[in-house]
Amino acid sequence: MTKGTPSMGKRNKTVHIRCRRCGKVAFHKSKRVCAACGFKRGSKRTSYNWRKKSKKG
């Protein structure tokens, strides 16, 4: 099993498409959920503390 250049040529399937809510290419086609904002999972947007920039005082 090779992990290098030959396996990179097989990456030709589109998994994520453009999200209607946030506009990022993060909407999973088969899961039907956006990885960036959590669209279709609920009304709350997905947010993580590690994503936010800390404010320098």
Secondary structure, DSSP 8 states (H G I E B T S, - for coil): ---SHHHHTT-----EE--TTT-SS-EETTT--BTTT-TTT-SS----TTTS-----
